[in-house]
Amino acid sequence: MAMLGKAVRMSRLVNPKSNKMMAITVDHAISRGIAPMTGLHHIQDTIDKIIAGRPDAMTMTKGIAEDCMWQHAGKVSILMKISNYSPVAPTNDTVFGSVDEAIRMGADAVSMGAMTLGDHQAEQFERIGRVADECALKGMPLIGHVYPKGESVPVDKRTAWENIAYCCRSACELGMDIVKTTYTGDPDSMAKVVSCVPSQFRIVIQGGDACKTLDDYLKMTRDAMDCGVGGVTMGRFVWDYKDITALVIALRYIIHEGYSVKEAKELLAQLENDKNYDQF
């Protein structure tokens, strides 16, 4: 019965047409501080605009979900973030939520993070192992936000395919179902990462610290879909954009409808001009 529950919840996270997942995350305040996260200052307004673009899921913490999601119940899957790092502990995720809380709030997955290849990898892996066991018993998918940002990794090696592959394979071996990580920077090396993970697991990419422009993000999304990545979980790029709903729709058309970068930019311009979101 527990495995059926996990299958039901997973089916709500993945688009049946594309077999890809599109999630938007708004859990950054604890990890990065609220002051620089201007797109999250007015969190209800931001969540409303994201959901108007109809992503498959949203990642958030329990306090924000409890306060902001009542009017959106059933419109989007909740990925309940139960751990985070912080400005004073940037390489060590602290667990502050539980699987039972996620179930009570109607979430379709539990999400937790780890910074690998550093001083705190051992205790983070231990926490993941315990939560993975509980998720399996209770039919809850487990999503990992796993990045090679531990103390042993030089900044210029955080996108090396070997380090990204280590994150993804480790997460799968610990029992995570979906792994959110950093894009390596090109489709050939990212395809190597995908090949290191058994097919029943899903790799999704974050928005990308290296991307600077709209074209960078759209191209990264298109390239990632083409090389076998199973979806995206984006944050700052989306909710810092001037028209959040329009951008969510444009990204959704790349991920689920196979749009090219050119087609997505044309759609984005149309949506920004006429604001007729409902027809898409």
C-alpha positions in Angstrom: 0.0 0.0 0.0 2.9 2.4 0.8 4.4 1.9 -2.6 1.0 2.6 -4.3 0.9 5.8 -2.3 4.3 6.8 -3.6 3.3 6.0 -7.2 0.1 8.1 -6.9 2.0 11.1 -5.5 4.8 10.8 -8.1 2.2 10.8 -10.9 1.1 14.2 -9.8 4.6 15.6 -10.0 5.4 14.5 -13.6 3.6 15.7 -16.7 2.2 12.6 -18.6 2.8 14.2 -22.0 6.5 15.1 -21.6 7.5 12.8 -18.7 9.2 15.9 -17.2 8.7 17.7 -13.9 8.4 21.5 -13.6 8.6 22.9 -10.0 9.2 26.4 -8.7 10.9 26.8 -5.3 10.3 29.6 -2.8 12.3 28.3 0.2 15.3 30.6 -0.1 14.8 32.9 2.9 16.4 30.6 5.5 19.3 29.6 3.3 20.2 33.0 1.8 18.6 35.6 4.0 15.3 37.4 3.2 16.8 40.9 2.5 18.4 40.1 -0.8 15.5 37.8 -1.9 13.4 40.8 -3.1 11.1 38.6 -5.1 10.0 36.8 -1.9 9.3 39.9 0.2 5.6 39.8 -0.6 5.4 36.0 -0.6 1.6 35.6 -1.1 1.7 37.8 -4.2 4.6 35.9 -5.6 3.0 32.5 -4.9 -0.2 33.7 -6.6 1.6 34.7 -9.7 3.6 31.5 -9.9 0.5 29.3 -9.6 -1.3 31.3 -12.3 1.4 30.0 -14.7 0.5 26.4 -13.7 3.7 24.6 -12.8 3.5 21.0 -11.7 4.7 21.7 -8.2 6.1 24.2 -5.7 8.8 23.7 -3.0 8.2 25.6 0.2 8.5 25.3 4.0 5.7 24.4 6.3 5.1 27.9 7.7 4.7 29.4 4.2 2.5 26.5 3.0 0.2 26.8 6.1 -0.2 30.5 5.6 -0.3 31.0 1.8 -1.7 27.8 0.2 -5.3 27.7 1.4 -6.7 29.4 -1.7 -4.6 27.2 -4.0 -5.5 23.8 -2.5 -5.4 21.2 -5.2 -4.1 23.5 -7.9 -0.4 22.5 -7.6 1.6 19.8 -5.8 3.4 20.9 -2.6 6.9 19.7 -2.1 7.5 20.2 1.6 11.0 21.4 2.4 12.0 20.0 5.8 15.6 21.1 6.0 17.9 23.9 4.9 21.3 25.4 5.3 21.8 29.0 6.4 24.2 31.9 6.1 25.9 30.8 9.4 26.0 27.1 8.4 26.3 27.1 4.6 27.5 23.5 4.2 25.2 21.8 6.7 21.4 21.3 6.3 19.4 21.4 9.5 16.2 19.4 9.6 13.2 21.3 11.0 10.2 19.5 9.6 8.9 15.9 9.4 7.3 13.5 7.0 4.1 13.5 9.1 3.8 17.3 8.8 4.1 17.0 5.0 1.4 14.3 5.0 -0.9 16.4 7.2 -0.6 19.4 4.8 -1.4 17.4 1.7 2.1 17.5 0.2 3.0 15.2 -2.6 6.7 14.9 -1.6 9.2 15.7 1.1 12.2 17.7 0.2 15.6 18.0 2.0 19.1 19.0 1.1 22.7 18.2 1.6 26.0 19.8 0.7 28.3 17.0 -0.3 32.1 16.5 -0.2 32.5 18.6 3.0 32.9 18.4 6.7 29.2 17.8 7.4 28.5 15.2 4.7 28.3 12.2 7.1 25.6 13.6 9.4 23.6 14.9 6.5 23.7 11.5 4.8 22.6 9.9 8.0 19.6 12.2 8.3 18.6 11.5 4.7 18.8 7.8 5.3 16.4 8.0 8.2 14.0 10.2 6.4 14.1 8.0 3.3 13.1 5.0 5.4 10.2 6.8 6.9 9.1 8.1 3.4 9.1 4.6 2.1 7.0 3.3 5.0 4.5 6.1 4.5 4.3 6.2 0.7 5.9 9.7 0.3 8.4 10.5 -2.5 11.7 12.1 -1.2 13.4 14.9 -3.2 17.0 15.9 -2.6 18.6 19.3 -3.1 22.1 18.0 -3.3 25.1 20.1 -4.4 28.9 19.6 -4.3 29.5 22.7 -2.2 31.3 21.1 0.7 34.6 22.4 2.1 36.7 20.1 -0.1 35.3 21.4 -3.4 36.9 24.5 -5.0 34.4 27.0 -6.3 35.5 26.4 -9.9 34.8 22.6 -9.5 31.2 22.9 -8.3 29.8 22.2 -11.8 32.4 19.6 -12.7 30.4 16.6 -14.0 32.3 14.2 -11.7 31.1 16.1 -8.6 27.6 16.5 -9.9 27.4 12.8 -10.7 28.6 12.0 -7.2 25.7 14.1 -5.7 23.1 12.4 -7.9 24.4 8.9 -7.4 24.8 9.3 -3.7 21.3 10.7 -3.3 19.9 7.7 -5.2 21.9 5.2 -3.1 20.5 6.9 0.1 16.9 6.4 -1.1 15.9 9.7 -2.7 13.5 9.5 -5.6 14.2 12.8 -7.3 17.5 14.7 -7.1 17.7 18.5 -7.7 21.2 19.6 -8.5 23.3 22.0 -10.5 23.6 21.9 -14.3 27.1 21.1 -15.4 27.1 23.8 -18.0 26.8 21.8 -21.3 24.6 19.0 -22.5 27.4 16.5 -23.1 28.7 16.5 -19.6 25.2 16.6 -18.1 24.3 13.5 -20.2 27.2 11.7 -18.4 25.7 12.6 -15.1 22.3 11.2 -16.2 23.9 8.0 -17.4 25.3 7.4 -13.9 21.9 7.2 -12.3 19.5 4.2 -12.8 16.5 5.1 -14.9 13.9 4.9 -12.1 15.4 7.9 -10.4 14.9 11.4 -11.8 17.4 14.3 -12.0 16.2 17.8 -12.1 18.2 21.0 -12.3 18.2 24.2 -10.3 18.0 27.6 -12.0 21.7 27.9 -12.4 24.2 30.1 -10.6 26.2 30.7 -13.7 23.3 32.0 -15.8 23.1 35.7 -16.2 20.5 36.5 -18.8 17.1 35.3 -20.0 18.7 33.7 -23.0 21.1 31.8 -20.7 18.2 30.3 -18.6 16.1 29.4 -21.6 19.0 27.8 -23.4 20.0 25.9 -20.3 16.4 24.6 -19.9 16.2 23.5 -23.5 19.6 21.8 -23.5 18.9 20.0 -20.2 15.6 18.6 -21.5 17.4 17.4 -24.7 20.2 15.6 -22.8 17.8 13.5 -20.6 17.3 15.6 -17.5 14.0 14.9 -15.9 12.8 18.4 -15.2 13.6 21.7 -13.4 13.1 23.2 -10.0 13.8 27.0 -10.5 13.6 29.8 -8.0 15.3 33.2 -8.1 15.3 33.5 -11.9 11.5 33.1 -11.9 10.3 35.2 -9.0 12.8 38.0 -9.7 11.5 38.3 -13.3 9.3 41.3 -14.3 6.4 39.1 -15.3 6.4 36.0 -13.2 3.3 34.3 -14.6 4.5 34.8 -18.2 7.9 33.3 -17.6 6.4 30.3 -15.8 4.2 29.6 -18.8 7.1 30.1 -21.3 9.3 27.7 -19.3 6.4 25.2 -19.1 6.2 25.2 -22.9 9.9 24.5 -23.2 9.7 21.6 -20.7 6.3 20.0 -21.6 5.6 21.2 -25.2 9.1 21.0 -26.6 9.3 24.6 -27.5 12.7 26.0 -28.8 14.3 29.0 -27.2 13.1 31.1 -30.1 9.5 29.9 -29.7 9.6 30.4 -25.9 10.9 34.0 -26.3 8.1 34.8 -28.8 5.5 33.3 -26.4 7.0 35.2 -23.5 6.8 38.5 -25.4 3.2 37.8 -26.4 2.2 37.1 -22.8 4.0 40.1 -21.5 2.2 42.3 -24.0 -1.4 41.0 -23.7 -1.4 39.4 -20.2 -3.8 36.7 -21.6 -2.4 33.9 -19.4 -5.5 31.7 -19.3 -5.3 30.6 -22.9 -2.0 28.9 -22.2 
